[in-house]
Amino acid sequence: MEKSKLIWLNGEFVNWEDATVSVMSHTLHYGTGVFEGIRARDCVGGTSIFRLNDHVDRLYDSASAYNLDIPYDKEVLTQAIKDSVYLNELTSAYIRPLVFFGEGEMGLLPNNVPVNVSIAAWSWGAYLGDDAGNNGVKVCISKWKRISPESFIPTAKGVGGYMNSTLAKIDAVNNGYDDAIMLGDGNVVAEGSGQNLFLIKDNKITTPPIETGALGGITRRTVIEIANNLNYEIAEQNITKEELLNADELFFTGTATEVIGVVSVDGKDIGTGSPGSITNSIRNNYLEIVNGNDPISENYLTLVK
Ligand SMILES: Cc1ncc(COP(=O)(O)O)c(C=O)c1O
């Protein structure tokens, strides 16, 4: 990790090394926190954050879903997120706000336990590697099922739920794949270990509904809008394992991942075994938008200063 200088912790910026917590923090023991993943990029008008308000809204929604009462207004955290990029002199950055219970009473009920907030920003390149944009990624269907809406709140970015994602990711990499696709309840396709998934068959685009356990991704939302603008037919629809393996194209979406073609599943090539033409057109449009080069960019970008 390319450390930066400062981390915002509970209302003030401190040196990265000084942003520490007690080992008795509730979230360390029970996974009871929530977080966001946001990107800022070096846009023509200056460094800008993509869909900042949507990310802040989701952070508060996740916190409320998992009973964390964030002790700051949205405006305060929004400004702190912008400052975390600006004060660290980053021209592009990955930003990680985290809301977590600190030290108080031990036990599952977080009584008399303070809610802490940290915001770190650092320089982080392509999540799935520099070649993934051109070559796509190879995935397996994970033996691990995605957290169920009957046990967790998969639409919230809850810290504990990511034990499930790390099981899938580690298992995929140990078996020589770049990442994993996870099935949800009823064995329908849910999403990747840290990405949403889209499928293309006969020029029609589908993506699993969030009822499968998929996160309501902000990139997913953007891609649905892009597909509509480019006049592709697109629908939220259940996808079976068989439909997955017989797709013409597949692609992952996520803030860290961006838009990346999935070129094989369990060793079987998807389409030609390279990112397909619809994937590429959506990826290119997405990159234009997030980098400030599309007429709709201004709807979504917030300058850090
Ligand atoms: C499990 C999971 N699914 C999907 C996504 C994609 O969401 P977004 O596009 O909001 O980054 C992420 C990334 O945050 C994720 O962790």
The ligand as an SDF file (V2000), in Angstrom:
LIG
                    3D

 16 16  0  0  0  0  0  0  0  0999 V2000
  -19.2300   -7.0820   -2.6670 C   0  0  0  0  0  0  0  0  0  0  0  0
  -19.2040   -5.9150   -3.5990 C   0  0  0  0  0  0  0  0  0  0  0  0
  -20.0210   -5.9130   -4.6600 N   0  0  0  0  0  0  0  0  0  0  0  0
  -20.0390   -4.8910   -5.5390 C   0  0  0  0  0  0  0  0  0  0  0  0
  -19.1790   -3.8140   -5.3910 C   0  0  0  0  0  0  0  0  0  0  0  0
  -19.2290   -2.6840   -6.3660 C   0  0  0  0  0  0  0  0  0  0  0  0
  -19.8210   -1.5520   -5.7780 O   0  0  0  0  0  0  0  0  0  0  0  0
  -19.4420   -0.0910   -6.2320 P   0  0  0  0  0  0  0  0  0  0  0  0
  -19.6590   -0.0240   -7.6810 O   0  0  0  0  0  0  0  0  0  0  0  0
  -20.3630    0.7870   -5.4630 O   0  0  0  0  0  0  0  0  0  0  0  0
  -18.0140    0.1170   -5.8700 O   0  0  0  0  0  0  0  0  0  0  0  0
  -18.3030   -3.7950   -4.3070 C   0  0  0  0  0  0  0  0  0  0  0  0
  -17.3950   -2.6680   -4.1150 C   0  0  0  0  0  0  0  0  0  0  0  0
  -17.6240   -1.8700   -3.2740 O   0  0  0  0  0  0  0  0  0  0  0  0
  -18.3240   -4.8550   -3.3860 C   0  0  0  0  0  0  0  0  0  0  0  0
  -17.4950   -4.8670   -2.3400 O   0  0  0  0  0  0  0  0  0  0  0  0
  1  2  1  0
  2  3  1  0
  2 15  2  0
  3  4  2  0
  4  5  1  0
  5  6  1  0
  5 12  2  0
  6  7  1  0
  7  8  1  0
  8  9  2  0
  8 10  1  0
  8 11  1  0
 12 13  1  0
 12 15  1  0
 13 14  2  0
 15 16  1  0
M  END
$$$$
